[in-house]
């Protein structure tokens, strides 16, 4: 099942890239493996997947120790400040920096480990009350402040679009995130690059690619429905 699912996702990615005049190499597929057992991740690894996304710190650290060392682990869920120390040297990219206090904690823990943490700023483009993220109108100020941290490197932006049956409804939000990234990139702020746009999930990743996503986060489309009873 997993190999068929992955082949279907790959076909869809290629189709979306072709439609928008982009190269397949421009888009990184993150296999969202939350709640999935290690053997399923190993199967995906054996099929060529090297980038996995986890929502919870505990799951990421457990799987980090159980799976091959050349995997890139991405922390894509909301990150609590008291959990930063557990993943600071394990996550290749933290997608969900949504407050200055969290950034301060990441800076402090990265300094302790003598490393630079790669992060994305989470933007609540749709302004949903149920979602985390910096509001678009607060982004410029947030970027100016986070740029001061010497052990954090901002690589781009991330958003979680609203859940919808029709992926076309999320096109404006993806286009909006891209515009924000272009505007920030034009300012040439030290320590801030906008090379990554993390947007699009199982239901809408093709639209996200058409609007410029460089990373898509696909879980159900690869692994099937999640088991939340774990």
Secondary structure, DSSP 4 states (H G I P E B T S, - for coil): -HHHHHHHHHHHHHHHHHHTT--GGG-EEEEE-TT--HHHHHHHHHTT--EEEESSHHHHHHHHHHS-TTPEEEE-S---GGGHHHHTTTEEEEEEE-SHHHHHHHHHHHHHTT--EEEEEEB-TT--TTS-SB-GGGHHHHHHHHTT-TTEEEEEEE--PPP-S-GGGGHHHHHHHHHHHHHHHTT--TTEEEEEEE---TTTHHHHHHTT-SEEEESHHHH-S--TT-
